[in-house]
Amino acid sequence: MSKFFAAVLALLILSLAIYSPNIVRVYKLANLYNEKSIAKNFISIDKIFETSSPIPASEKPYIFEKKEYDLPESYVFEGDELNLLDGLDHFHTDGLIILHNGKMLFENYWNGNTKDSKHIAFSVSKSYLSALFGIAVDEGLIESIDDEVSKYLDDFDGTGYEDVKIKNLLQMSSGIEFNEDYADPNSDINRFARATARGSSFRDFAKTLKNGREQGTYNHYVSIDTQVLGMILESVTDMPLREYLYKRIWSKLGTESDAYYIADNTGTDMALGGLNATLRDFAKFGQLYLNEGSWEGEQIVPRDWVSKSHTPDAPHLMPNAGELSSNEWGYGYQWWVPGDPITDFTAHGIFNQFIYVNPVSNVVIAKTSSNHRFRSEREYSKAAHVAMFRSISKHIESTVN
């Protein structure tokens, strides 16, 4: 073998060693949502992406008391009475837990999931970030949510986020241009996913985004807004997001299992949608919010923050805000408010992940899903789930003491 070909071969081997992990991740990302493998993928994220070190379970696990309950046979959606089990099947439900007055009425798993499965939360993760932010504000680590990003992240000077106020990040009103259409392969959110799979950092990607309109005037969902909030938290707490989550929430809620985040090549946790945990532990977070931030006598998240998190406080944040919003639902601090009436609220992640809270009925519903149809029926599936959850809540009110 000539020295030239030997050198070429050595270069090829070196290139494969450096780039093949990223190539494999890009390939797995492209096949993440395939109908035949999506359910398995959603409980195997650590086999597909880089992940953080584990978030340990609580030293004192809390086990919900169980109570007998039979699901209603039907739910009402858009004036039609539909079969509930058919609906759960259609939306490819992986797990469902229903709590009432802090007791577990229902728990079941499908599609290879079990009570021990760590399921990707997607944007349900944003609501955890909001809770942590409220705690940081209460601790005085953030002076005001009217502060601008650059006050805490000086390397964002000169970027689209430089002058954006924290409150507008919390309320998805940053004015940043962003296309979050998962069905569009060229959308910003899909560019972000590919960049992450190839090894780019979340921080570097955020710095590429530009302003598109005046902040605080229009509700438009920008997942990177949440990631910037996560960067601020890491800066003021001087610890990774996962560690702050463990210390302030996870260890105190009686969580039964470890959890973990997707992470980038710098080890930064994906605040915008990377939390993976069991359904029981997701349900506990919903119960925490039903309890106005309190858990077994301890105020974990400030009560006022919890209230503001699910209370739209401006016209562009109201449900059905028309030309003031790109969303049909209302928005608080990283929590959705479906509206009509404005009494219940929900964390929501793509492919139909939910932590639904109904204070009127004292009901919490946690649901994981692997709905491969989500990209083609996004708004329909969201509305149908709220209809199911509200029908279940009403049924519980009328049948459970």
NORPE-V880262 format. One record per residue. N is the residue number from 1. RES is the residue in three letters. PHI is phi as a letter, one per 40 degrees, with the letter a starting at -180 (999 if undefined). D_CENTER is the distance of its C-alpha to the mean C-alpha in Angstrom with 1 decimal. Layout:
n:N res:RES phi:PHI d_center:D_CENTER
n:N res:RES phi:PHI d_center:D_CENTER
//
This chain:
n:1 res:MET phi:999 d_center:54.6
n:2 res:SER phi:c d_center:55.2
n:3 res:LYS phi:c d_center:53.5
n:4 res:PHE phi:c d_center:51.7
n:5 res:PHE phi:c d_center:50.1
n:6 res:ALA phi:c d_center:49.3
n:7 res:ALA phi:c d_center:47.6
n:8 res:VAL phi:c d_center:45.6
n:9 res:LEU phi:c d_center:44.6
n:10 res:ALA phi:c d_center:43.5
n:11 res:LEU phi:c d_center:41.4
n:12 res:LEU phi:c d_center:39.8
n:13 res:ILE phi:c d_center:39.0
n:14 res:LEU phi:c d_center:37.6
n:15 res:SER phi:c d_center:35.4
n:16 res:LEU phi:c d_center:34.1
n:17 res:ALA phi:c d_center:33.4
n:18 res:ILE phi:c d_center:31.4
n:19 res:TYR phi:b d_center:29.6
n:20 res:SER phi:c d_center:29.3
n:21 res:PRO phi:d d_center:26.1
n:22 res:ASN phi:c d_center:24.4
n:23 res:ILE phi:c d_center:26.1
n:24 res:VAL phi:c d_center:25.0
n:25 res:ARG phi:c d_center:21.3
n:26 res:VAL phi:c d_center:21.8
n:27 res:TYR phi:c d_center:23.5
n:28 res:LYS phi:c d_center:20.9
n:29 res:LEU phi:c d_center:18.2
n:30 res:ALA phi:c d_center:20.6
n:31 res:ASN phi:b d_center:20.9
n:32 res:LEU phi:c d_center:17.3
n:33 res:TYR phi:b d_center:17.2
n:34 res:ASN phi:c d_center:20.8
n:35 res:GLU phi:d d_center:21.5
n:36 res:LYS phi:c d_center:23.6
n:37 res:SER phi:b d_center:21.2
n:38 res:ILE phi:c d_center:17.6
n:39 res:ALA phi:c d_center:17.4
n:40 res:LYS phi:c d_center:18.9
n:41 res:ASN phi:c d_center:16.8
n:42 res:PHE phi:c d_center:13.5
n:43 res:ILE phi:b d_center:15.1
n:44 res:SER phi:b d_center:16.9
n:45 res:ILE phi:c d_center:14.5
n:46 res:ASP phi:c d_center:16.8
n:47 res:LYS phi:c d_center:19.6
n:48 res:ILE phi:b d_center:18.2
n:49 res:PHE phi:b d_center:16.6
n:50 res:GLU phi:c d_center:17.6
n:51 res:THR phi:b d_center:15.8
n:52 res:SER phi:c d_center:16.3
n:53 res:SER phi:c d_center:18.8
n:54 res:PRO phi:c d_center:17.7
n:55 res:ILE phi:c d_center:16.4
n:56 res:PRO phi:c d_center:19.3
n:57 res:ALA phi:c d_center:19.4
n:58 res:SER phi:c d_center:21.1
n:59 res:GLU phi:c d_center:24.9
n:60 res:LYS phi:b d_center:25.3
n:61 res:PRO phi:d d_center:23.0
n:62 res:TYR phi:b d_center:22.7
n:63 res:ILE phi:b d_center:23.6
n:64 res:PHE phi:c d_center:23.2
n:65 res:GLU phi:c d_center:26.6
n:66 res:LYS phi:b d_center:26.9
n:67 res:LYS phi:b d_center:28.7
n:68 res:GLU phi:c d_center:30.1
n:69 res:TYR phi:a d_center:28.5
n:70 res:ASP phi:b d_center:28.9
n:71 res:LEU phi:d d_center:26.3
n:72 res:PRO phi:c d_center:27.8
n:73 res:GLU phi:c d_center:29.3
n:74 res:SER phi:b d_center:28.0
n:75 res:TYR phi:a d_center:25.7
n:76 res:VAL phi:b d_center:26.6
n:77 res:PHE phi:b d_center:25.0
n:78 res:GLU phi:f d_center:26.8
n:79 res:GLY phi:g d_center:30.0
n:80 res:ASP phi:b d_center:30.1
n:81 res:GLU phi:c d_center:30.0
n:82 res:LEU phi:b d_center:28.0
n:83 res:ASN phi:c d_center:27.9
n:84 res:LEU phi:c d_center:24.8
n:85 res:LEU phi:c d_center:25.0
n:86 res:ASP phi:c d_center:25.6
n:87 res:GLY phi:c d_center:22.4
n:88 res:LEU phi:c d_center:20.4
n:89 res:ASP phi:c d_center:22.2
n:90 res:HIS phi:d d_center:21.8
n:91 res:PHE phi:c d_center:18.0
n:92 res:HIS phi:f d_center:18.3
n:93 res:THR phi:c d_center:16.8
n:94 res:ASP phi:c d_center:16.3
n:95 res:GLY phi:a d_center:16.1
n:96 res:LEU phi:a d_center:16.7
n:97 res:ILE phi:b d_center:17.4
n:98 res:ILE phi:b d_center:19.1
n:99 res:LEU phi:b d_center:20.1
n:100 res:HIS phi:a d_center:22.8
n:101 res:ASN phi:f d_center:24.4
n:102 res:GLY phi:g d_center:22.6
n:103 res:LYS phi:b d_center:24.2
n:104 res:MET phi:c d_center:22.8
n:105 res:LEU phi:c d_center:24.3
n:106 res:PHE phi:a d_center:22.7
n:107 res:GLU phi:a d_center:21.1
n:108 res:ASN phi:a d_center:21.4
n:109 res:TYR phi:b d_center:20.1
n:110 res:TRP phi:b d_center:21.0
n:111 res:ASN phi:f d_center:21.1
n:112 res:GLY phi:g d_center:21.8
n:113 res:ASN phi:c d_center:19.1
n:114 res:THR phi:b d_center:20.4
n:115 res:LYS phi:c d_center:19.5
n:116 res:ASP phi:c d_center:19.3
n:117 res:SER phi:c d_center:16.9
n:118 res:LYS phi:c d_center:13.9
n:119 res:HIS phi:c d_center:11.4
n:120 res:ILE phi:c d_center:8.6
n:121 res:ALA phi:c d_center:5.2
n:122 res:PHE phi:f d_center:4.2
n:123 res:SER phi:c d_center:2.2
n:124 res:VAL phi:d d_center:2.3
n:125 res:SER phi:d d_center:2.9
n:126 res:LYS phi:c d_center:4.4
n:127 res:SER phi:c d_center:6.3
n:128 res:TYR phi:c d_center:7.6
n:129 res:LEU phi:d d_center:8.7
n:130 res:SER phi:d d_center:10.3
n:131 res:ALA phi:c d_center:12.1
n:132 res:LEU phi:c d_center:13.4
n:133 res:PHE phi:c d_center:14.6
n:134 res:GLY phi:c d_center:16.5
n:135 res:ILE phi:c d_center:18.1
n:136 res:ALA phi:c d_center:19.1
n:137 res:VAL phi:c d_center:20.7
n:138 res:ASP phi:c d_center:22.5
n:139 res:GLU phi:c d_center:23.8
n:140 res:GLY phi:g d_center:25.2
n:141 res:LEU phi:c d_center:23.4
n:142 res:ILE phi:b d_center:22.4
n:143 res:GLU phi:c d_center:25.5
n:144 res:SER phi:a d_center:24.0
n:145 res:ILE phi:c d_center:20.9
n:146 res:ASP phi:c d_center:23.6
n:147 res:ASP phi:c d_center:24.2
n:148 res:GLU phi:c d_center:23.6
n:149 res:VAL phi:d d_center:21.5
n:150 res:SER phi:c d_center:24.8
n:151 res:LYS phi:c d_center:25.9
n:152 res:TYR phi:b d_center:23.5
n:153 res:LEU phi:b d_center:23.2
n:154 res:ASP phi:c d_center:26.7
n:155 res:ASP phi:c d_center:26.1
n:156 res:PHE phi:c d_center:24.2
n:157 res:ASP phi:d d_center:27.5
n:158 res:GLY phi:g d_center:28.6
n:159 res:THR phi:b d_center:25.1
n:160 res:GLY phi:c d_center:23.4
n:161 res:TYR phi:c d_center:21.4
n:162 res:GLU phi:d d_center:24.6
n:163 res:ASP phi:b d_center:25.2
n:164 res:VAL phi:c d_center:21.9
n:165 res:LYS phi:c d_center:21.4
n:166 res:ILE phi:d d_center:18.5
n:167 res:LYS phi:d d_center:18.3
n:168 res:ASN phi:c d_center:17.9
n:169 res:LEU phi:c d_center:15.0
n:170 res:LEU phi:d d_center:13.3
n:171 res:GLN phi:b d_center:14.4
n:172 res:MET phi:f d_center:13.7
n:173 res:SER phi:b d_center:17.5
n:174 res:SER phi:c d_center:18.4
n:175 res:GLY phi:g d_center:20.8
n:176 res:ILE phi:c d_center:19.6
n:177 res:GLU phi:c d_center:20.4
n:178 res:PHE phi:a d_center:17.6
n:179 res:ASN phi:b d_center:17.5
n:180 res:GLU phi:b d_center:14.1
n:181 res:ASP phi:c d_center:16.1
n:182 res:TYR phi:c d_center:15.1
n:183 res:ALA phi:c d_center:18.5
n:184 res:ASP phi:c d_center:20.3
n:185 res:PRO phi:c d_center:21.0
n:186 res:ASN phi:c d_center:22.0
n:187 res:SER phi:c d_center:19.0
n:188 res:ASP phi:c d_center:17.6
n:189 res:ILE phi:c d_center:14.2
n:190 res:ASN phi:c d_center:16.4
n:191 res:ARG phi:c d_center:18.7
n:192 res:PHE phi:c d_center:16.0
n:193 res:ALA phi:c d_center:15.1
n:194 res:ARG phi:c d_center:18.9
n:195 res:ALA phi:c d_center:19.6
n:196 res:THR phi:c d_center:17.2
n:197 res:ALA phi:c d_center:18.9
n:198 res:ARG phi:c d_center:22.2
n:199 res:GLY phi:h d_center:21.7
n:200 res:SER phi:c d_center:21.0
n:201 res:SER phi:c d_center:19.2
n:202 res:PHE phi:d d_center:16.1
n:203 res:ARG phi:c d_center:18.5
n:204 res:ASP phi:c d_center:21.2
n:205 res:PHE phi:c d_center:19.1
n:206 res:ALA phi:d d_center:18.0
n:207 res:LYS phi:c d_center:21.6
n:208 res:THR phi:c d_center:22.6
n:209 res:LEU phi:c d_center:21.0
n:210 res:LYS phi:b d_center:23.4
n:211 res:ASN phi:c d_center:23.7
n:212 res:GLY phi:b d_center:24.3
n:213 res:ARG phi:a d_center:25.1
n:214 res:GLU phi:c d_center:25.7
n:215 res:GLN phi:c d_center:22.7
n:216 res:GLY phi:g d_center:22.1
n:217 res:THR phi:b d_center:23.6
n:218 res:TYR phi:a d_center:21.2
n:219 res:ASN phi:c d_center:17.6
n:220 res:HIS phi:a d_center:16.1
n:221 res:TYR phi:c d_center:12.5
n:222 res:VAL phi:b d_center:12.5
n:223 res:SER phi:d d_center:9.5
n:224 res:ILE phi:c d_center:12.2
n:225 res:ASP phi:d d_center:12.7
n:226 res:THR phi:c d_center:9.8
n:227 res:GLN phi:c d_center:11.3
n:228 res:VAL phi:c d_center:14.6
n:229 res:LEU phi:d d_center:13.6
n:230 res:GLY phi:c d_center:12.7
n:231 res:MET phi:c d_center:16.2
n:232 res:ILE phi:c d_center:17.8
n:233 res:LEU phi:d d_center:16.6
n:234 res:GLU phi:c d_center:18.0
n:235 res:SER phi:c d_center:21.1
n:236 res:VAL phi:c d_center:21.9
n:237 res:THR phi:c d_center:21.2
n:238 res:ASP phi:f d_center:22.8
n:239 res:MET phi:a d_center:20.6
n:240 res:PRO phi:c d_center:17.6
n:241 res:LEU phi:d d_center:14.1
n:242 res:ARG phi:c d_center:14.2
n:243 res:GLU phi:c d_center:17.6
n:244 res:TYR phi:c d_center:16.8
n:245 res:LEU phi:c d_center:14.0
n:246 res:TYR phi:c d_center:16.7
n:247 res:LYS phi:c d_center:19.4
n:248 res:ARG phi:c d_center:18.0
n:249 res:ILE phi:b d_center:15.8
n:250 res:TRP phi:d d_center:15.5
n:251 res:SER phi:c d_center:19.3
n:252 res:LYS phi:c d_center:20.1
n:253 res:LEU phi:c d_center:18.2
n:254 res:GLY phi:g d_center:20.3
n:255 res:THR phi:d d_center:17.7
n:256 res:GLU phi:c d_center:19.6
n:257 res:SER phi:b d_center:18.2
n:258 res:ASP phi:c d_center:17.2
n:259 res:ALA phi:b d_center:13.7
n:260 res:TYR phi:a d_center:13.0
n:261 res:TYR phi:b d_center:11.0
n:262 res:ILE phi:c d_center:12.0
n:263 res:ALA phi:b d_center:14.5
n:264 res:ASP phi:c d_center:16.8
n:265 res:ASN phi:c d_center:20.5
n:266 res:THR phi:c d_center:20.9
n:267 res:GLY phi:g d_center:18.8
n:268 res:THR phi:c d_center:16.1
n:269 res:ASP phi:c d_center:12.7
n:270 res:MET phi:c d_center:9.9
n:271 res:ALA phi:c d_center:8.0
n:272 res:LEU phi:c d_center:6.3
n:273 res:GLY phi:i d_center:4.6
n:274 res:GLY phi:b d_center:7.3
n:275 res:LEU phi:c d_center:7.2
n:276 res:ASN phi:b d_center:9.6
n:277 res:ALA phi:a d_center:11.4
n:278 res:THR phi:c d_center:13.6
n:279 res:LEU phi:c d_center:13.3
n:280 res:ARG phi:c d_center:15.8
n:281 res:ASP phi:c d_center:13.9
n:282 res:PHE phi:c d_center:10.7
n:283 res:ALA phi:c d_center:13.5
n:284 res:LYS phi:c d_center:15.0
n:285 res:PHE phi:c d_center:12.2
n:286 res:GLY phi:c d_center:12.7
n:287 res:GLN phi:c d_center:16.4
n:288 res:LEU phi:d d_center:16.2
n:289 res:TYR phi:c d_center:15.1
n:290 res:LEU phi:c d_center:17.8
n:291 res:ASN phi:c d_center:20.1
n:292 res:GLU phi:f d_center:19.5
n:293 res:GLY phi:g d_center:18.1
n:294 res:SER phi:b d_center:21.0
n:295 res:TRP phi:a d_center:21.3
n:296 res:GLU phi:f d_center:24.8
n:297 res:GLY phi:g d_center:26.5
n:298 res:GLU phi:b d_center:24.5
n:299 res:GLN phi:c d_center:22.6
n:300 res:ILE phi:c d_center:19.6
n:301 res:VAL phi:b d_center:17.7
n:302 res:PRO phi:d d_center:20.3
n:303 res:ARG phi:d d_center:21.1
n:304 res:ASP phi:c d_center:21.5
n:305 res:TRP phi:c d_center:18.1
n:306 res:VAL phi:d d_center:16.5
n:307 res:SER phi:c d_center:18.9
n:308 res:LYS phi:c d_center:18.2
n:309 res:SER phi:c d_center:14.4
n:310 res:HIS phi:b d_center:15.1
n:311 res:THR phi:b d_center:18.4
n:312 res:PRO phi:d d_center:18.8
n:313 res:ASP phi:b d_center:21.7
n:314 res:ALA phi:a d_center:23.0
n:315 res:PRO phi:d d_center:24.2
n:316 res:HIS phi:c d_center:21.7
n:317 res:LEU phi:b d_center:18.8
n:318 res:MET phi:c d_center:20.4
n:319 res:PRO phi:d d_center:19.7
n:320 res:ASN phi:f d_center:21.9
n:321 res:ALA phi:c d_center:22.8
n:322 res:GLY phi:g d_center:24.5
n:323 res:GLU phi:c d_center:25.5
n:324 res:LEU phi:c d_center:23.5
n:325 res:SER phi:a d_center:20.1
n:326 res:SER phi:c d_center:18.7
n:327 res:ASN phi:b d_center:16.6
n:328 res:GLU phi:c d_center:18.2
n:329 res:TRP phi:c d_center:15.9
n:330 res:GLY phi:c d_center:16.3
n:331 res:TYR phi:a d_center:14.0
n:332 res:GLY phi:b d_center:14.2
n:333 res:TYR phi:c d_center:12.6
n:334 res:GLN phi:g d_center:8.9
n:335 res:TRP phi:b d_center:9.5
n:336 res:TRP phi:c d_center:11.1
n:337 res:VAL phi:b d_center:14.8
n:338 res:PRO phi:d d_center:16.3
n:339 res:GLY phi:g d_center:19.8
n:340 res:ASP phi:f d_center:23.3
n:341 res:PRO phi:c d_center:23.3
n:342 res:ILE phi:c d_center:21.0
n:343 res:THR phi:b d_center:20.8
n:344 res:ASP phi:b d_center:17.6
n:345 res:PHE phi:a d_center:14.0
n:346 res:THR phi:a d_center:10.6
n:347 res:ALA phi:c d_center:6.9
n:348 res:HIS phi:a d_center:6.2
n:349 res:GLY phi:b d_center:5.1
n:350 res:ILE phi:d d_center:8.3
n:351 res:PHE phi:g d_center:11.1
n:352 res:ASN phi:g d_center:10.6
n:353 res:GLN phi:c d_center:8.0
n:354 res:PHE phi:a d_center:8.7
n:355 res:ILE phi:b d_center:9.5
n:356 res:TYR phi:b d_center:12.5
n:357 res:VAL phi:b d_center:15.0
n:358 res:ASN phi:b d_center:18.5
n:359 res:PRO phi:c d_center:20.7
n:360 res:VAL phi:c d_center:23.8
n:361 res:SER phi:c d_center:23.8
n:362 res:ASN phi:f d_center:22.3
n:363 res:VAL phi:b d_center:19.9
n:364 res:VAL phi:b d_center:16.5
n:365 res:ILE phi:b d_center:15.1
n:366 res:ALA phi:b d_center:12.5
n:367 res:LYS phi:a d_center:12.3
n:368 res:THR phi:b d_center:11.4
n:369 res:SER phi:a d_center:13.0
n:370 res:SER phi:b d_center:14.4
n:371 res:ASN phi:c d_center:15.7
n:372 res:HIS phi:c d_center:17.6
n:373 res:ARG phi:c d_center:18.8
n:374 res:PHE phi:d d_center:15.5
n:375 res:ARG phi:c d_center:16.6
n:376 res:SER phi:c d_center:19.9
n:377 res:GLU phi:b d_center:18.9
n:378 res:ARG phi:d d_center:15.7
n:379 res:GLU phi:c d_center:16.8
n:380 res:TYR phi:c d_center:19.1
n:381 res:SER phi:c d_center:16.6
n:382 res:LYS phi:c d_center:14.4
n:383 res:ALA phi:c d_center:17.6
n:384 res:ALA phi:c d_center:19.0
n:385 res:HIS phi:c d_center:16.3
n:386 res:VAL phi:c d_center:16.8
n:387 res:ALA phi:c d_center:20.5
n:388 res:MET phi:c d_center:20.2
n:389 res:PHE phi:c d_center:18.4
n:390 res:ARG phi:c d_center:21.0
n:391 res:SER phi:c d_center:23.8
n:392 res:ILE phi:c d_center:22.9
n:393 res:SER phi:c d_center:22.8
n:394 res:LYS phi:c d_center:26.2
n:395 res:HIS phi:c d_center:27.6
n:396 res:ILE phi:c d_center:26.7
n:397 res:GLU phi:d d_center:28.4
n:398 res:SER phi:c d_center:31.5
n:399 res:THR phi:b d_center:31.8
n:400 res:VAL phi:b d_center:30.5
n:401 res:ASN phi:c d_center:32.4
//
